[in-house]
Amino acid sequence: MRRARRGDERAFAELVRMHQEIAFRVAYLISGDEAEDAVQDGVLKAWRALRRFRPGAPFRPWLLRIVANEARNRRRSEGRRAALALRAGREDVSGGAAPSPETAVLAADERARLLAALEGLPDDARLTLACRYLLDLSEAERGRRGTVKSRVSRALERLRESYD
């Protein structure tokens, strides 16, 4: 981090490389097809703001916040909705075993209903739940403990209301 803050591009590239996958997943959850561009622009903004990075602070949450903000800005400016259904549709819900056709249809319907409810949430609530349940970020990576818990609680309540 010290070398990157002094302008060492290779050191910064290594920092980014360590967090590239999760940065893409965050951006994808927010902006769907615009995720690659959001990550690229977010990384560029992080590079430009690196001198303002607090020494000793964790890099990953800082980078993810910049990428998330960029993805949110892209989503707003493009008027697009995140394509969470694509990601969920690719996951193997059977755990490797072949489910019955009825089970597969019911699971797909339930997943689509849940994702539609998640899509209908405001950006901040959707991002809060995505970071907690889809990305498995720790509380420390998501913010201050009390704030994180209250945001998750409020977002879950909103999700329950729209899901029923």
Protein Blocks (a to p, Z undefined) as FASTA:
>chain_A
ZZmmnopaklmmmmmmmmmmmmmmmmmmmnommmmmmmmmmmmmmmmmmmmpcghiafkl
mmmmmmmmmmmmmmmmnopacdfklmmmmpcfknopacdfklmmmmmmmmmmmmmmmmmp
cfklmmmmmmmmmnopafklnocfklmmmmmmmmmmmmmmmmZZ
